Amino acid sequence: MHVTAVGHGKVPDPPQLRAHLVRSRIAGDVATPRENNLRHFRLMSERHPGYLFGLEPDGSWTPDEVLAVMVRRCGVVADPGHIHGQDTIDPDLTIAALDAYADRLALAAQRGETVLVATGHPDGLLDFYRPLARALEDAGCTLLRPGRDWTYQTPASEGAKTRSIDYRSWVGVVVDDIGTPRHTHSARPIRAMLAELADNGAGLPGLVVGDHGWAGGAGQAGVSAIGFADCNDPALFVGAEEGTVEVAVPLDDNVQPHLYRPLLAYVLDRAGLS
């Protein structure tokens, strides 16, 4: 088997990576229940803002049409009569999308593009994105950090919450009023970042690497965007179907951080960034 050493461990070959995806439940039989997936498919089809991730799909996208896209691009169970219990992500689709993701990173490095990296899943994915951003910078990309301290209010059942843009190394996050990174689906922060870049005459970034509203909002603004998406996050897959999002990688986006290290090694190696 081909296994080479990189900074964050061994580089798995595709069969090894596939086995890891299934074993860790990043793909295969995943933790997200079918009921949650179907609910999110319906809410996205009804254009609820919290489930669009900043995208404005062109198509009508009925729940059945969303399910069909999720079967094709993510690998959820195809049977519409399967309404509760286990759901799935096809690990072969994950690997194919990781290949496309890595190839886009390689192109960014080849071109020396300006890149913005951000995550709405800081608990699970921050340790994936930080070395990725560092590798892009080392390869000659310019990493951007616009919008720091831009603040907005987000609704919550117990009252509005204050959120601000901040950075961990080169990775954008939203933080609460004491500076703790928080989970977010919102596209408002990426819109604020892009607006600041435009106001300063810097132009749009060549690439946004992220998830949730970071990727969706960037793609809607016409920026090349690649992102991770869970099987209950249909918007980015619909965006990929319509060509608004360049790559949507299907995976469970909130397992233990160390479980993403083989994916990081695989992506860096394929992109020539290791």
Secondary structure, 3 states (H helix, E strand, C coil): CCCEEECCEEECCHHHHHHHHHHHCCCEEECCCHHHHHHHHHHHHCCCHHHCCCCCCCCCCCHHHHHHHHHHHCCCCCCCCCCCCCEEECHHHHHHHHHHHHHHHHHHHHHCCEEEEECCCHHHHHHHHHHHHHHHHHCCCEECCCCCCCEEEECCCCCCEEEEEEEECCEEEEECCCCCEECCCCCHHHHHHHHHHHHCCCCCCCEEEEEHHHHHHHHHCCCCEEEEECCCCHHHHHHHHHCCCCEEEECCCCCCHHHHHHHHHHHHHHHCCC
